[in-house]
Amino acid sequence: MQSKKFDFIKNCKYFIIGYAAIILIGVVIFSIFGANLSIDFKGGTMFTYTYSGELKLEEATTVIKDTLKTDVTVTESAGYNDSSKKLVVTLVSDESVSADLQSKMLNALTTKFKDNNVAIGDSNSVSPTVAGTFFLKCLVAVLLASILVVIYVGIRFRKIGGVSAGLFSLLSLLLDCLIAFCTCVFFRLEIDSNFMSVILTILGYSLNDTIVIYDRLRENTKMYPSMNFYERVNASINQSLGRTIKTSVATLAAIVTVIIVAEIFGLVSLRSFAIPMAVGIVSGCVSSVALSCPLWYKWQSKFNKNSKAKNAA
């Protein structure tokens, strides 16, 4: 067996401090500015207008607010060429906007910006009740996936840790999800249905990295039963490190390409998916090798000591 290269167990505390700092900063920013939730989660109506040429966002916002007589959020999606420029109007309301009011808003925009060829793109309306139901369904999906993770890891690695291995895998997954959420808070990305896709995908990638390490540990346990538990866990992490990094880098390269395309062509929805996905993949790689297994080792060591002391008594 190769000797250990980096002592992940000994240096685990530094990774814990790093994760705690990032999450704390995310909590502070969230407490001050909140999260940019889409209408999928809070309900409301969203309109998209296409236009060409140059258009002042402040003036468009004023026109829309004066027409609707309420507060709205107006954002601009500027793509690679004029034909892909869009105005996205988001209105948080319990009631849908009538067809007459939509027509008045379009007329007001076309009158104000005669040379910009303003036209309605699409509209989407979600009631708060439906939004709340959708949010609960997403939570149930994540909860169910988490339970299945613990059961799967507990059964597959029952000879080296069982349920405890599954629980610490789940801890790593939860940290990755928090990091993805903090990324959306940092960059003020809209949290919509894409975010739940990001969470479930990160769960899969992070779990795969952790399973690779546990599988290596199981093999080393059979091949080197007399080896010190500390050295065996550390060596197993280091042996799996190369494969984990290569897999993560390959996936990250593809996601970064998506981010570049989204920035060039102004694909806002794709951007809100790719950026937290990229950060989540990096977090999944780090948490699997530097948190999940080292913390599991510490738990196993403490548990074994308590068991021996109880048996001796």
C-alpha positions as CSV (number, residue, x, y, z in Angstrom):
1,M,0.0,0.0,0.0
2,Q,1.2,3.5,-0.8
3,S,2.1,5.7,2.2
4,K,-0.1,8.6,3.1
5,K,0.6,11.8,1.3
6,F,-1.6,14.3,3.1
7,D,-3.1,13.9,6.5
8,F,-6.7,14.7,5.9
9,I,-7.8,13.6,9.4
10,K,-5.3,15.8,11.2
11,N,-6.1,18.9,9.0
12,C,-9.9,18.3,9.0
13,K,-10.4,21.2,11.4
14,Y,-9.1,23.7,8.8
15,F,-11.7,22.6,6.3
16,I,-14.4,22.8,8.9
17,I,-13.4,26.4,9.7
18,G,-13.4,27.3,5.9
19,Y,-16.9,25.8,5.4
20,A,-18.2,27.5,8.6
21,A,-16.8,30.9,7.4
22,I,-18.5,30.6,4.0
23,I,-21.8,29.5,5.4
24,L,-21.7,32.3,8.1
25,I,-21.0,34.9,5.5
26,G,-23.9,33.5,3.4
27,V,-26.2,33.6,6.5
28,V,-25.3,37.3,7.1
29,I,-25.9,38.3,3.5
30,F,-29.2,36.4,3.5
31,S,-30.3,38.1,6.7
32,I,-29.6,41.5,5.2
33,F,-30.7,41.1,1.6
34,G,-32.7,37.9,1.6
35,A,-32.8,35.4,-1.3
36,N,-33.8,36.2,-4.8
37,L,-36.8,33.7,-5.0
38,S,-38.5,33.2,-8.3
39,I,-42.3,33.1,-8.6
40,D,-42.0,29.3,-8.6
41,F,-41.5,29.6,-4.8
42,K,-43.3,32.8,-3.8
43,G,-46.0,33.2,-6.4
44,G,-46.7,36.1,-8.8
45,T,-46.6,36.9,-12.4
46,M,-43.6,37.3,-14.8
47,F,-43.7,39.0,-18.3
48,T,-40.9,38.9,-20.8
49,Y,-40.6,41.6,-23.5
50,T,-38.2,41.5,-26.4
51,Y,-36.8,44.6,-28.0
52,S,-34.0,45.8,-30.2
53,G,-31.5,48.6,-30.0
54,E,-30.6,50.5,-26.8
55,L,-33.2,51.0,-24.0
56,K,-32.8,52.6,-20.6
57,L,-33.8,50.2,-17.9
58,E,-34.7,53.0,-15.5
59,E,-37.1,54.6,-17.9
60,A,-38.7,51.2,-18.8
61,T,-39.1,50.5,-15.0
62,T,-40.9,53.8,-14.5
63,V,-43.3,53.2,-17.4
64,I,-44.2,49.8,-16.1
65,K,-44.7,50.9,-12.5
66,D,-46.9,53.8,-13.6
67,T,-49.0,51.5,-15.6
68,L,-49.4,48.7,-13.1
69,K,-49.7,51.1,-10.1
70,T,-47.6,48.8,-7.9
71,D,-44.1,47.8,-7.2
72,V,-42.4,45.5,-9.7
73,T,-38.9,44.1,-10.4
74,V,-37.6,44.8,-13.9
75,T,-34.4,43.2,-15.1
76,E,-32.6,43.2,-18.4
77,S,-31.2,40.2,-20.3
78,A,-28.7,41.4,-22.9
79,G,-27.6,38.7,-25.2
80,Y,-25.0,38.4,-27.9
81,N,-27.1,40.3,-30.5
82,D,-29.9,42.8,-30.5
83,S,-32.6,40.2,-31.2
84,S,-32.0,38.4,-27.9
85,K,-32.4,41.5,-25.7
86,K,-35.2,41.1,-23.2
87,L,-37.0,42.9,-20.4
88,V,-38.1,40.6,-17.6
89,V,-40.9,42.0,-15.4
90,T,-41.7,40.2,-12.1
91,L,-44.8,41.1,-10.1
92,V,-45.4,39.5,-6.7
93,S,-49.2,39.4,-6.3
94,D,-51.9,37.1,-5.2
95,E,-53.9,37.9,-8.3
96,S,-53.0,37.5,-11.9
97,V,-52.7,40.5,-14.2
98,S,-55.7,41.0,-16.4
99,A,-55.5,40.9,-20.2
100,D,-56.5,44.6,-20.4
101,L,-53.7,45.6,-18.0
102,Q,-51.2,43.6,-20.0
103,S,-52.3,45.3,-23.2
104,K,-52.0,48.7,-21.5
105,M,-48.5,47.9,-20.3
106,L,-47.4,46.8,-23.8
107,N,-48.9,50.0,-25.4
108,A,-47.1,52.2,-22.8
109,L,-43.8,50.5,-23.6
110,T,-44.3,50.7,-27.4
111,T,-45.3,54.4,-27.1
112,K,-42.3,55.3,-25.0
113,F,-39.8,53.3,-27.0
114,K,-41.1,53.6,-30.6
115,D,-37.8,52.7,-32.3
116,N,-37.1,49.6,-30.2
117,N,-39.7,47.2,-31.6
118,V,-41.0,46.2,-28.1
119,A,-43.0,43.0,-28.3
120,I,-44.5,40.6,-25.7
121,G,-42.4,37.4,-25.4
122,D,-44.2,35.2,-22.9
123,S,-45.9,35.4,-19.5
124,N,-46.1,33.1,-16.5
125,S,-48.4,33.3,-13.5
126,V,-48.2,31.2,-10.3
127,S,-50.5,31.5,-7.3
128,P,-49.0,31.6,-3.8
129,T,-50.8,28.3,-3.0
130,V,-49.3,26.5,-6.0
131,A,-45.9,28.0,-5.2
132,G,-46.1,26.8,-1.6
133,T,-47.1,23.3,-2.7
134,F,-44.2,23.2,-5.2
135,F,-41.8,24.2,-2.5
136,L,-43.0,21.4,-0.2
137,K,-42.7,18.9,-3.0
138,C,-39.1,20.0,-3.5
139,L,-38.3,19.6,0.2
140,V,-39.9,16.1,0.2
141,A,-37.8,15.1,-2.9
142,V,-34.6,16.2,-1.1
143,L,-35.6,14.6,2.1
144,L,-36.4,11.3,0.4
145,A,-33.1,11.4,-1.5
146,S,-31.3,12.0,1.8
147,I,-33.0,9.0,3.5
148,L,-32.2,6.8,0.5
149,V,-28.5,7.8,0.7
150,V,-28.2,6.8,4.4
151,I,-30.0,3.4,3.7
152,Y,-27.8,2.7,0.6
153,V,-24.5,3.5,2.2
154,G,-25.5,1.8,5.4
155,I,-26.3,-1.5,3.6
156,R,-23.4,-1.4,1.1
157,F,-20.7,-0.6,3.7
158,R,-22.2,-2.3,6.7
159,K,-18.9,-4.1,7.5
160,I,-16.9,-0.9,8.0
161,G,-19.4,1.5,9.5
162,G,-22.9,1.0,8.2
163,V,-25.4,3.6,9.2
164,S,-22.7,5.9,10.6
165,A,-21.0,6.0,7.2
166,G,-24.3,7.0,5.6
167,L,-25.0,9.7,8.2
168,F,-21.6,11.4,7.6
169,S,-22.1,11.1,3.9
170,L,-25.4,12.9,4.4
171,L,-23.6,15.6,6.5
172,S,-21.3,16.2,3.6
173,L,-24.2,16.4,1.1
174,L,-26.1,18.9,3.3
175,L,-23.0,21.1,3.5
176,D,-22.7,21.0,-0.3
177,C,-26.3,22.1,-0.6
178,L,-25.7,25.0,1.8
179,I,-22.7,26.1,-0.2
180,A,-24.8,26.1,-3.4
181,F,-27.5,28.2,-1.7
182,C,-24.9,30.6,-0.4
183,T,-23.6,30.9,-4.0
184,C,-27.0,32.0,-5.1
185,V,-27.1,34.5,-2.3
186,F,-23.6,35.9,-3.0
187,F,-24.3,36.4,-6.7
188,R,-28.0,37.4,-6.3
189,L,-29.0,34.5,-8.6
190,E,-32.7,33.7,-8.9
191,I,-33.6,30.6,-6.9
192,D,-36.1,28.7,-9.1
193,S,-36.9,25.2,-10.1
194,N,-33.4,24.9,-11.6
195,F,-32.0,25.2,-8.2
196,M,-33.7,22.0,-7.1
197,S,-32.2,20.3,-10.1
198,V,-28.8,21.6,-9.0
199,I,-29.3,20.3,-5.4
200,L,-30.3,16.8,-6.6
201,T,-27.4,16.7,-9.1
202,I,-24.9,17.8,-6.5
203,L,-26.2,15.1,-4.2
204,G,-25.4,12.5,-6.8
205,Y,-21.8,13.8,-7.6
206,S,-20.9,14.2,-3.9
207,L,-22.2,10.8,-3.0
208,N,-20.3,9.2,-5.8
209,D,-17.0,10.8,-4.5
210,T,-17.7,9.6,-0.9
211,I,-18.6,6.0,-2.0
212,V,-15.4,5.7,-4.0
213,I,-13.4,6.4,-0.8
214,Y,-15.5,4.1,1.4
215,D,-15.1,1.4,-1.3
216,R,-11.3,1.8,-1.2
217,L,-11.4,1.7,2.6
218,R,-13.4,-1.6,2.5
219,E,-10.8,-3.1,0.1
220,N,-7.9,-2.0,2.3
221,T,-9.6,-3.4,5.4
222,K,-9.6,-6.8,3.7
223,M,-6.1,-6.6,2.4
224,Y,-4.4,-5.0,5.4
225,P,-6.5,-6.0,8.5
226,S,-3.5,-5.4,10.8
227,M,-2.9,-1.8,9.7
228,N,-3.6,1.0,12.0
229,F,-7.2,2.4,11.5
230,Y,-5.9,6.0,11.3
231,E,-3.4,5.1,8.6
232,R,-5.8,3.0,6.7
233,V,-8.5,5.7,6.4
234,N,-5.9,8.4,5.5
235,A,-4.3,6.1,2.9
236,S,-7.7,5.3,1.4
237,I,-8.6,9.0,1.0
238,N,-5.2,9.7,-0.7
239,Q,-5.6,6.7,-3.0
240,S,-9.0,7.9,-4.2
241,L,-7.9,11.5,-4.4
242,G,-6.6,11.4,-8.0
243,R,-9.7,9.8,-9.4
244,T,-12.0,12.2,-7.5
245,I,-10.1,15.3,-8.7
246,K,-10.0,14.1,-12.3
247,T,-13.8,13.4,-12.3
248,S,-14.6,16.7,-10.7
249,V,-12.3,18.7,-13.1
250,A,-13.8,17.0,-16.2
251,T,-17.4,17.8,-15.0
252,L,-16.4,21.3,-13.9
253,A,-14.9,22.0,-17.4
254,A,-18.2,21.2,-19.0
255,I,-20.2,23.4,-16.5
256,V,-17.7,26.3,-17.0
257,T,-18.4,26.1,-20.7
258,V,-22.1,26.4,-20.0
259,I,-21.5,29.4,-17.8
260,I,-19.5,31.1,-20.6
261,V,-22.2,30.4,-23.1
262,A,-24.8,31.7,-20.7
263,E,-22.9,34.9,-20.1
264,I,-22.3,35.5,-23.9
265,F,-25.9,35.0,-24.9
266,G,-27.6,36.4,-21.8
267,L,-29.2,33.1,-20.8
268,V,-30.3,34.1,-17.3
269,S,-32.0,30.8,-16.4
270,L,-29.0,28.8,-17.6
271,R,-26.7,31.1,-15.6
272,S,-28.7,30.5,-12.4
273,F,-28.3,26.7,-13.0
274,A,-24.6,26.6,-14.0
275,I,-22.9,28.8,-11.4
276,P,-24.2,27.1,-8.3
277,M,-23.6,23.8,-10.0
278,A,-20.0,24.6,-10.6
279,V,-19.5,25.7,-7.0
280,G,-21.4,22.6,-5.7
281,I,-19.2,20.2,-7.7
282,V,-16.0,21.8,-6.2
283,S,-17.6,21.7,-2.7
284,G,-18.7,18.0,-3.2
285,C,-15.1,17.1,-4.1
286,V,-13.6,18.9,-1.1
287,S,-16.3,17.8,1.4
288,S,-16.0,14.1,0.4
289,V,-12.3,13.8,1.0
290,A,-11.7,16.4,3.7
291,L,-14.9,16.3,5.8
292,S,-17.1,13.3,5.4
293,C,-14.5,10.5,5.8
294,P,-12.3,12.3,8.4
295,L,-15.3,13.1,10.5
296,W,-16.6,9.6,10.2
297,Y,-13.1,8.3,11.4
298,K,-13.3,10.6,14.4
299,W,-16.8,9.3,15.2
300,Q,-15.7,5.6,14.8
301,S,-12.6,6.1,16.9
302,K,-14.6,7.7,19.7
303,F,-17.4,5.1,19.5
304,N,-14.8,2.2,19.6
305,K,-13.1,3.7,22.6
306,N,-16.4,4.0,24.4
307,S,-17.3,0.5,23.5
308,K,-14.0,-0.9,24.8
309,A,-14.3,1.1,28.0
310,K,-17.9,-0.2,28.5
311,N,-16.8,-3.8,27.9
312,A,-13.8,-3.4,30.3
313,A,-16.1,-2.1,33.0
